[in-house]
């Protein structure tokens, strides 16, 4: 099946590009280019994952994870590339996708709790997490559409958490979800969890930094012409 090699290559490329974007100076050419590679690779990875999980190897959890990651990357990109009014139709459609995926993920989480603790091999907690993230994302989209715009630190933070949470899903899927494919000497949960935790730590760091910088700029007194 051609979709599987596409999925694997796109996933590895996305994680590599995401790591480069994380370490590069924000706003620099390397950051922008690696960010676009990340977006394209993630769209290819999630699209192929959803198609395989729906039609070739049925897996409801993979459908949820793929659609949620696709949603996060697309809305993260639109945040920095298009004004809200220009992207209103796209944002509206993606908002409905997020809300639908969130509700479905929560229902799978409840099903897992009532069916021996797992659905398609996945326990309830990740499903509840996907559900909460989907609902938070969709509701924040509704708020954005009502406000008709976003700028400053809030705009950067919106892009950051969506892109980095998508990267976290991809990293978790590779290092923990595909642990059996790693060489035996490093096939240890504590070792393979390091990149997963690192993405979360960096996401928290950048979100705090963006918020702090944004507050400082608001607090700085403007120069008065004399």
C-alpha positions in Angstrom: 0.0 0.0 0.0 1.5 3.3 -1.1 -0.2 5.3 1.7 1.9 3.6 4.4 5.3 4.7 3.0 3.9 8.2 2.5 2.7 8.2 6.1 6.1 7.0 7.5 8.2 9.4 5.5 5.9 12.4 6.1 5.9 11.6 9.8 9.7 11.5 10.1 10.0 14.6 8.0 7.4 16.4 10.2 9.2 15.6 13.4 12.6 16.6 12.0 11.3 19.9 10.6 9.4 20.5 13.9 12.6 20.1 15.9 14.4 22.5 13.6 11.6 25.1 13.9 11.7 24.7 17.7 15.5 25.4 17.9 15.7 28.1 15.2 15.4 31.8 16.0 11.7 32.7 15.8 10.9 34.7 12.7 14.1 33.9 11.0 14.3 32.3 7.5 15.2 28.9 8.9 12.2 29.0 11.3 9.8 30.0 8.5 11.0 27.4 6.0 11.2 24.5 8.5 7.7 25.5 9.7 6.3 25.3 6.2 7.9 21.9 5.7 6.4 20.8 9.0 2.9 21.9 8.0 3.1 20.2 4.6 4.5 17.0 6.0 1.9 17.0 8.8 -0.9 17.4 6.4 0.4 14.5 4.3 0.9 12.4 7.4 -2.5 13.0 9.0 -4.4 12.7 5.7 -2.8 9.3 4.9 -3.4 8.1 8.5 -7.1 9.0 8.4 -7.6 7.3 5.1 -5.8 4.1 6.2 -7.7 4.1 9.6 -11.1 4.6 7.9 -10.8 2.3 4.9 -7.9 -0.1 5.1 -7.1 -0.8 8.8 -10.2 0.4 10.7 -9.1 2.2 13.9 -11.4 4.8 15.4 -8.7 6.3 17.7 -6.3 6.8 14.7 -9.1 8.6 12.9 -9.6 10.9 15.9 -5.9 11.6 16.4 -5.4 12.2 12.7 -8.3 14.6 12.3 -7.4 16.5 15.5 -3.8 16.9 14.4 -4.8 18.0 10.9 -7.2 20.6 12.5 -4.5 21.9 14.8 -1.9 22.4 12.1 -4.4 24.0 9.7 -5.7 26.5 12.2 -2.2 27.2 13.5 -1.2 28.1 9.9 -4.2 30.2 9.2 -3.5 32.2 12.4 -0.3 33.6 11.1 -1.1 33.6 7.3 -4.6 34.9 6.9 -6.7 37.7 8.6 -9.8 36.3 10.3 -12.2 37.8 7.9 -10.3 36.4 4.9 -10.3 32.9 6.4 -13.8 32.9 7.9 -15.2 30.0 5.9 -12.1 27.9 6.5 -12.1 28.7 10.2 -15.8 27.9 10.5 -15.4 24.5 8.8 -12.4 23.7 10.9 -14.3 24.8 14.1 -17.1 22.3 13.3 -14.5 19.6 12.6 -12.8 20.2 16.0 -16.1 20.2 17.9 -17.2 17.0 16.2 -13.9 15.3 16.8 -13.9 16.4 20.4 -17.4 15.1 21.1 -16.6 11.8 19.3 -13.3 11.4 21.3 -15.1 11.9 24.6 -17.7 9.3 23.6 -14.8 6.8 22.8 -13.3 7.6 26.2 -16.6 6.7 27.9 -16.8 3.6 25.8 -13.3 2.6 26.8 -14.2 3.0 30.5 -17.2 0.7 30.0 -15.5 -1.9 27.8 -12.6 -3.2 29.7 -10.6 0.0 29.7 -9.6 0.2 26.0 -10.9 1.1 22.6 -8.8 -0.1 19.6 -6.0 -0.8 22.0 -6.0 2.8 23.5 -7.0 3.5 27.1 -9.5 6.2 28.1 -7.2 9.0 29.3 -5.7 9.9 25.9 -9.2 9.9 24.4 -10.5 12.3 27.0 -7.5 14.5 26.4 -8.2 14.5 22.6 -11.8 15.4 23.4 -11.0 18.3 25.7 -8.4 19.7 23.2 -10.9 19.4 20.3 -13.6 21.2 22.3 -11.2 23.9 23.6 -9.9 24.5 20.0 -13.4 24.7 18.5 -14.7 27.0 21.2 -11.7 29.3 20.8 -12.4 29.4 17.1 -16.0 30.5 17.8 -14.6 33.2 20.0 -12.1 34.3 17.4 -14.8 34.4 14.7 -17.0 36.6 17.0 -14.1 38.9 17.7 -13.2 39.1 14.0 -9.5 39.3 14.7 -6.5 38.5 16.9 -3.1 40.2 17.3 0.0 40.5 19.4 1.0 37.9 21.9 -2.4 36.2 21.7 -2.0 35.5 18.0 1.5 34.1 18.5 0.3 32.0 21.4 -2.6 30.6 19.4 -0.2 29.5 16.6 2.4 28.1 19.1 0.1 25.8 21.2 -1.6 24.4 18.1 1.5 23.6 16.2 3.4 22.3 19.2 0.5 20.1 20.4 0.3 18.7 16.9 4.1 18.0 17.1 3.5 16.4 20.5 0.9 14.0 19.1 3.2 13.0 16.2 6.2 12.6 18.6 4.1 10.5 21.0 2.8 8.3 18.1 6.4 7.6 17.0 8.4 7.2 20.2 5.7 5.5 22.4 3.1 4.2 19.9 5.7 2.5 17.7 8.1 1.5 20.4 8.4 -2.1 19.1 10.1 -0.9 16.0 13.1 0.7 17.9 16.3 -1.3 18.4 16.2 -3.4 21.5 18.9 -1.5 23.4 16.9 1.7 23.4 13.4 0.1 23.6 12.8 1.5 27.0 9.7 3.6 27.9 11.7 5.9 30.2 14.2 6.6 27.4 11.8 7.0 24.5 9.5 9.2 26.6 12.2 11.9 26.7 11.4 13.5 23.3 7.7 13.4 24.2 8.2 15.2 27.5 10.7 17.6 25.9 8.1 18.9 23.5 5.6 19.6 26.3 8.3 21.4 28.3 9.3 23.5 25.3 5.6 24.3 24.6 5.1 25.5 28.1 8.4 27.6 27.9 7.5 29.3 24.7 3.9 30.0 25.8 5.0 31.6 29.0 7.7 33.6 27.2 5.3 34.9 24.6 2.8 35.9 27.3 5.4 37.6 29.5 6.8 39.6 26.5 3.3 40.6 25.5 2.5 41.9 28.9 5.8 43.9 29.0 5.0 45.5 25.7 1.6 46.6 27.0 3.0 47.9 30.2 5.8 49.9 28.5 4.9 53.6 28.5 4.8 55.2 25.0 7.3 58.0 24.2 5.6 61.4 24.2 6.7 63.8 21.5 8.1 67.1 22.7 
